[in-house]
Amino acid sequence: MPPPPPNLSPPPGYVPYGGANQGAFGAFQRIGGLAKWLRVSLMTLIAVQVASLAKSASDRGSARDLINGQISEDEYTKTVGLSALLGLLSFVAFVAVAVLTMIWMFRIAKNLQLMDRVGTWKPGWAIGGWFVPPFVLYVVPFLMVRDLWKGSDPDSGPDWRGNRVAPIVNLWWALYGLAPVLFLGVTFSSFQLDRSAIDAAREINDTFAITLLSSAVQVAAAVTFLLLVRQLTGRHRRTTNEA
């Protein structure tokens, strides 16, 4: 039989076997360690959110005591002071999650680009997509995660666009992108300035139920994203043969 022609190039979607970071595409970017820190940050955020959820019930009791004249404004301020600290910790953990998520998505997209498995959303959208309208709904990150899931199928080839997306991807967006829109009114009211302690107490008491529901949705969204990160990371590492 005649010898094969020289300088053959692999077909689109081909993934080399025989170990991580070797083959026709050069070195893939590793995501295992990064994903570990992302999960740690998410678990920290979830812990702070759960603590805030529990503290909100105590704050409502203190708010009622102030409204009924059973405690002074100074006593009320000291009682709810921990909530401000928890809010600060939640913000710090959220920023860490946001930064690590962008890097994690960027590395996955770069790896898929090497395998010719990138469609509409190039790697740069892993960062820029979070800052384009509609801001609150995060449509671009959602669509990009869908593509990252499809492209990270270890058993797929050039037909990767036809792969099915796991329900957890849609569930994450519903909890993180859609559900919070229902609570925007409560969120903005909490940022009112120059309010007296009694006005703040009335606000906490009157919006307790919806605030509790909003906090529960935030916890559910973070837990769902934690599971999504675990599953997509494992799926992608199998595709790139990352040990």
Secondary structure, DSSP 8 states (H G I E B T S, - for coil): -----SS----TT----SSTT-STT------HHHHHHHHHHHHHHHHHHHHHHHHHHHHHHHHHHHHTTSS-HHHHHHHTHHHHHHHHHHHHHHHHHHHHHHHHHHHHHHHHHHTT---S--TTHHHHGGGSSSTTTTHHHHHHHHHHHHHT-TT--TTGGG----HHHHHHHIIIIIGGGGGHHHHHHTT-SS--HHHHHHHHHHTHHHHHHHHHHHHHHHHHHHHHHHHHHHHHHHHHT--
